[in-house]
């Protein structure tokens, strides 16, 4: 169907056609803007690789923290006041309070 000229559209005047054309341009610009944001925005397609890399780093960090937590939980279990491990208690006393049994000999290391 061929395009009609302005003179062939009796029911629309020039300002109405301008508003319609302006509305279409605004909609097209909005669609282009949203498409660009979906590609390069902070949550766009191009940011997925960065998010995946960050996720891997966080998972590695989480594994290290879980290992550290397990080590600390074991140490807490060994220091339970009702059933403390005598070797660990002796080690902590020597380390933190600088105490020793009278029959022990201290050998300084340089």
C-alpha positions in Angstrom: 0.0 0.0 0.0 1.6 3.3 -1.0 2.1 6.0 1.6 -0.5 8.7 1.7 0.6 12.3 1.6 -0.3 14.9 4.1 -2.8 16.4 1.8 -4.6 13.0 1.4 -5.1 12.6 5.2 -8.1 14.8 5.9 -8.7 13.7 9.5 -5.3 14.7 10.9 -3.8 18.1 10.9 0.0 18.9 11.0 0.4 19.2 14.8 -1.3 15.8 15.4 1.1 14.2 12.9 4.1 15.8 14.6 3.0 14.5 18.0 2.5 11.0 16.6 5.9 11.1 14.9 7.5 12.5 18.1 5.8 9.7 20.2 7.2 7.1 17.8 10.7 8.6 18.1 10.5 8.6 21.9 9.4 5.0 21.9 12.2 4.0 19.6 14.8 5.9 21.7 13.5 4.1 24.8 13.8 0.7 23.2 17.3 1.4 22.1 18.3 2.7 25.5 16.8 -0.3 27.3 18.6 -2.6 24.8 21.9 -0.9 25.5 21.4 -1.2 29.2 20.6 -4.9 28.9 23.9 -5.4 27.2 26.4 -3.1 29.0 24.6 -2.2 32.2 25.7 -3.3 35.7 23.5 -6.5 35.4 23.8 -6.8 31.6 25.1 -9.6 29.5 28.6 -8.3 29.4 28.7 -8.1 33.3 28.0 -11.9 33.6 31.7 -12.9 33.1 32.7 -10.5 35.9 30.0 -11.9 38.1 31.1 -15.5 37.4 34.7 -14.6 38.2 33.7 -12.9 41.4 31.6 -15.9 42.3 34.6 -18.2 41.9 36.8 -16.0 44.1 34.1 -15.9 46.8 33.7 -19.7 46.7 37.5 -20.1 47.2 37.4 -17.6 50.0 34.5 -19.5 51.6 36.4 -22.8 51.4 39.3 -21.2 53.2 37.1 -19.7 55.9 35.3 -23.0 56.4 38.6 -24.7 56.9 39.6 -22.1 59.5 36.3 -22.4 61.2 36.7 -26.2 61.5 40.2 -25.8 62.9 38.9 -23.3 65.5 36.0 -25.5 66.4 38.4 -28.4 67.0 40.5 -26.3 69.2 37.5 -25.2 71.2 36.4 -28.8 71.6 39.9 -29.7 72.9 39.7 -26.8 75.4 36.3 -27.8 76.8 36.5 -27.1 80.6 34.9 -30.4 81.5 37.4 -32.5 79.4 40.4 -30.4 78.4 43.3 -31.9 76.5 46.3 -31.7 78.9 48.9 -31.3 76.1 47.0 -28.3 74.6 46.5 -26.7 78.0 50.3 -27.1 78.8 51.2 -25.7 75.4 49.0 -22.6 75.8 50.3 -22.0 79.4 53.9 -22.1 78.2 53.1 -19.9 75.2 50.9 -17.2 76.7 52.1 -17.0 80.3 55.7 -17.9 79.9 55.6 -20.6 82.6 57.4 -24.0 82.8 57.6 -26.9 85.2 60.5 -26.9 87.6 62.1 -29.9 85.9 62.0 -28.5 82.4 64.9 -26.9 80.6 64.4 -24.0 78.3 66.7 -24.0 75.2 66.6 -20.6 73.4 66.7 -20.7 69.6 68.5 -18.0 67.7 
